[in-house]
Amino acid sequence: MTNTYQELVIGGVLIAPIVSYAAIALFAFLMLRPLLRFVGFARAFSNPSLAEFCLYVAMFGILASFF
C-alpha cells in the first residue's frame, strides 16, 4: 500500500506534509495550553517547559504517523 502525500502549495512553493503536521500540532498545542494551566499541569512536573515540549512532540508524532 502506498501513501499519496498531499503537499501544501503556497505561492507556487511545495511545502512538505511534515511541515504542515508540525504547524497543526503547534496550533492544537497552543489551543490546549489554557486548559493545561487551568488543571495545574505545571505543578505535576519539576520542569514544566520540558513536559510541554514532550506533549507537543507526542502530538506531532501522532499526526505524522496517522495522516
Secondary structure, 3 states (H helix, E strand, C coil): CCCCCCCEEECCEEECHHHHHHHHHHHHHHHHHHHHHHHCHHHHCCCHHHHHHHHHHHHHHHHHHHC
